[in-house]
Amino acid sequence: MQVGDEITIEAAELVAGGEALGRVDGLPVFVASLYPGDVARVLVTEAKKGFARGTVVSLVTPSPLRREAPCPIADECGGCDWTHLRLDAQLRAKERILRESLRRIGKITELPDITIHPSPLNYRLRSRLHEEGGAVGFYAMRSHRVVPLVPECEVVGVETARHPVAGQSWEIDGKVITHGELVIEGYHVSTEAFFQVNRHLLTTLLARVTALASDVSTRRSAIDLYAGVGFFSKPLAALFGKVTAVEGSPVSIEDAKRNVPNNVRLVHAPVEAWVERMPRADFVFLDPPRSGARRNVIDAIARQAVEKIAFLACDPVTFARDASRLIASGWRLATLDLLDLFPNTHHVEILASFVRDEG
């Protein structure tokens, strides 16, 4: 198989990163914008010894998992990549990707039941749109060409879709805000700070983390790593005698000062540096970036957490790597929640808990 060849492929499954996987004479071929059951003509754009990658030339037989695109720009807009896939099939694919990542990357074969939390659409609290020649919208797929946003968009807030604004905007209670201070679910948030993006699952996130923390038998102390504006520090403070919240962003730490009670000690420092002096704590929560936690962070948590670890992750591959390291350090994967924070995209949000492996 060579670059420039045109082949016929049947997509078998969706993999981490959002592409479909098919095989031609046993060779794995990865193609975006295909779904399991699709048969398509594909142009080979990359050919390696162990795999190939291509782009769709034409759809020969559509999968029964497809739906009519709800958005007239679905074929070109890069704001979402699974728009043509039925919403129920999206959830099944994300669960499979999580299981396969844990099996193949983490070498974890014994998993707890996975609880799935679907989300309604028009979920984004904040959106970053671009402007080009008077058009405001997301970039086209694999391009910096701006595709004008349309009112039918299922990803951004309803008012944002109707009246898109270039740059970062937030939609709160039907109002589009571009700068200043927001109050979201009782939290003070600067428009420059990070905050969970899915408006519909905020309370679910808080409830699930609170439930995991409530099961800890001794509640003297908790640690919240990558704490942001204190979204999780605040409910943890109601359960534990003291909470240490560590955050590297100066904007977020200033917001956190207004959000957390007096029994939360805020530490403005990079997590990777602070964990070198991390004290022991009954419960440790972490919400690292997409790249996951560095090795020294995982090692410190594995050593210093006493009873339970809760881990919120936004990439199944890096989570599988980090989970494997915790398990190798004497912890057991106890619970798994899949929260669909990003419908119509391949992104997978995972909430996991770990307990000491007494076996």
N, C-alpha and C positions, 0 to 999 in steps of 0.2 A: 504494500500500500504506500502511495506516494502523495505528497502535497499536490493538489490539483485534480486528483481522482474524484470521480463522482460515483457514489455507492448508494445502495439501498440498505436501510437499516431499520430494525424494529426495536423501539425503546423498551427495555425490560424493567428498569427501576430508576428512581431519582436518588442522587447521592449528595453528600455534603457539598455545599457550594451551589446547588440548585440545578446542575446539569443532569440530563438523562444518560444512562449507560445502556449501550447495546453492544453486541459482539458480532464481528465478521470473521469467520474462520477462526474463532476463538480469541481474536484480538479485541481488547476493550476499546470502544469508541465512545467518547464523551461529546454530547451535543446539547447546547442550550435551546430552550423553547420547544422541547419535545417532552412528552409525558408517557408513562407506561401504557403500552398498547398502540401507540402511534407507529405507523410505517411511513418513512419519509425518504426522499432523495436528499443526500447530504454531500456537500463539497468538503473534501479533506483539506484542512488548513494547517494541520500539524501532524507529523508522523514520526513517532519514536519507535525504539525497539520493542517496548512493552505496551504501548498504547497509541491511540490516535485521537485527534480532536477535529470536529467539523462544524459547519453551519448548515442550516436547513435551506435547501433549494426549493423544494416543493413537498407538500404533504400528500402522500398517496392514499393512506387510509387513516382517518382520525380515530383516536382512542375514544372508547365510550366514557372515559373519565373527563373528557373535555366538556366545557360549557360555552355557551355563546358569550363572547367577550362583552362585559357590561359597559366597556369604555371604548369610544371610537379610536383612541390612540394607543390601545393596548399592545399593538404589534411593534410600536417603535419607542414608546416611553420607557425610560429606565427606572421609573419610580417603583415598579414592582415587576417580578419576573415569572410569577405563576398565575397571572390573571386568568388564563384560559383553563386552568385546572379547577374542577369542582371543589368547593370549600371542604366537603367531607373527605375528599381524596387528599387534599393538602394536609389535613391533620394525620391521616394514616401514613402519608409519606414522611412527615416529620417524626412520627414515632419510630418508623423503621430506620430512618437516618440516625436517630439517637441510639437505638439498639445496636445498629451495625457499627457505629463509631465506638461505642463502649466495648463491643466484642473485638473489633479489628485493631483499634488503636490502643485501647486500655487493657485488652486481653481479659475482660471481665465477662464471665459467662452466666453467673448467677445474679439476676436482677430482681429487685422488688417490683410489684405491680406499678405501672406508670399511670398516674392520674392526669387526665388531659383537661385543660381549661380553655375552651374556645373563646373567641372574642367577636363581638359585633364589629361591623365595618365602620369606616370613617373614624378611625381610632386615634390618629396622630394628634397629640397635644401640640407638638412643635413640628415645623417643616422648614427645610432649607431649600428655597427655590432659586432659580437662576434667571437672568434676563439677557435676551439677545434680540436686537432689532425690534424692540417693543413687545416681544413674546416673553411671557413669564411661565416657567414650569420646571420640570425635572429635565436632566440631560437625557438624550436618546441613549439606547443601549450601546455600550462600548463606544461612546462618542461624547464630545463636548458641545454638540448641537442641541439647542434648547427646543424641547417639544412643548408647545403651549398647553397649559393645564386646562382641563375641561370640567364642567359642573358634574359630570357623571363619575368623577374619580371616587373610588371606594376607599382610598388610603388616607388622604388628608381630611381635616374637619370639613363639614358641609359648607360653612361660610368661607373657609380658605379656598375651597374648590370654586366657589362662585366669584370670589374677589381675591385672586392670588396676588401676593406681594413679594417682590424680589428680596432675597436675603433670608434671614431666619425670622420666622414669625410663630407666635403661639396663638392658639384658639381656645379661649376660656369663656364658657357660658355664652357661646355664640358670637363673641367679639374677637377680632383679630388684632393682636398686640405685637408690636415690633421691638419695643424697648421699655425699660423701667422695671418695676417690681410687680410680681404676681403673687396671688394667694391661691394655692391649689390644695384642696382638701385640708385646709388649715395650716399649710406650710408656706412660709415666705420663700419665694424663689426669684432670683434675678434672672432676667432673660438671657444672660450669658452663661448661666450655670447649667450643669447637667441635671436632668430629672427624667424619671421613667416616662417613656413616650406614649404608652397606651392608656388613654383616658378611662377605658372600660374596665381594665384589670388592676387598677391601683388598689382598690379595697381588697381584691383577691390576693394580691401580693402581700399586703400587710397582714391579712388574716392567716395566710399559710405560714409566714415566717413567725408570727406570734404563736401559732399552734405548735410549731416545732420547738420554740424556746420555752413554752409552757410545760413541756414534758421533762425539762431538766429538773432533777431532784433537788439539787443545791443551787440556789440563785444568789450567790454572793456577788459574782462579777461576770460581765460579758464584754466582748471586744467586737467592734464593728469596723471592718477594714474596707477601704475605698468608700467611706461613709457618705460622700456627697454633701447634700444639704441637711443630712440627718433624718432622711426618710424612714430608715429602719431603726436608727438610734432612739428616736422618740418612743415607739412602742416597747422597745427593749428596756428602756428606763423605767417603765411601769412594772416590769417583772423582776428586775435585778437591782441589788443594792447599789451597784455602781456600774457604769458603762464607760469604756474608753473608745472614742470614735476617732479614727485616723483618716485624714484626707489631705491630698497634696495640692488641690486647687485653692488658691487664695480667694477666689470668688465664692466657691461653694462653702468654704469654712466660715466666711462672714455671714452667709445665709444661715448656716447651721447654728450660729450663736443666737439667732432669734427663734430657732425652732425647737431646741432641746431643753429639757429641764436641768436643774442644778446638779443632779447626780450623774450627769454626763460630762466627762472630761474630754474636751476637744483637743486633738493634737494635729497641728498643721505640719505635716511632714510626708515625704514619699513613703508609701507603705514598705517598699523594698529596703529602705534604710532603717525604718523604725523597728521592724520585726527582729532586728539583731539584738534588741534589748526588750523584747516582748515578754511581759509577765504571764504567769499562768492565769487561766480564766475558765470558769465552768462552761461557758458557751462562747463559741467564736462564729461570727457571721462574716462572709466576704462576698463582694460583688465586683470582681475584677473586670478589666476591659476585655475586648474580644480576643486579645492575644493570650488571655489566661493569666495565671499567677506565676511569677518567677519561682525557680526551684527553691531559693532560700526562703521565700514566703511559705510555700507548702511545707518545707521542713520545719519551720518555726511553729506553724499551726499544729502540725502533727505532734510536735514535742510538747507544746504548752497548753493546748486545749485539754480540759479535764474530762468532760462528759459528752459533749456533742459539738459537731461542726455543721453549719448550714452554708450552702454554697449556691449562689445565684450566678449562672453562667449563660453567655449569649453565643457560644460557639460549641457545637457538640464535639468537634475534634480536639480542641484545646482542653475542654472539660474532661474528655476521656483520658487524656494524658495526665492531667492533674489528679483525677480520681484514682487512677492507677497508682500514682505515687503515694496518696494517702493510704490506700489499701495496703501497699507494701510496707507502710510504716505502722501497721497494726490497727487500722480502722476498717470498719465494715460499712458498705453502702446500705443504708436502712430505708430511705424513701426517695421516690422520684416523682416530681411534678413537671409536666410539660405545659408551659403557659404560652398560648399563641399570641404573643405580643405584636406580631407583624404578619397578619393575614395577607394573602396574595403575594407573599415573598417566601423565599426558601429559609429565612432566618428562624432559628429555633432557640427558645429561651427555656432554661432548665433550672429548677430548684431542687437541690438534693440535700439530704442530711446523712451524716456519718456518725456512727457510735463506735466506742472501743470494741474491738473484736476479742471477746472473751474466750473464743474457741482456740 
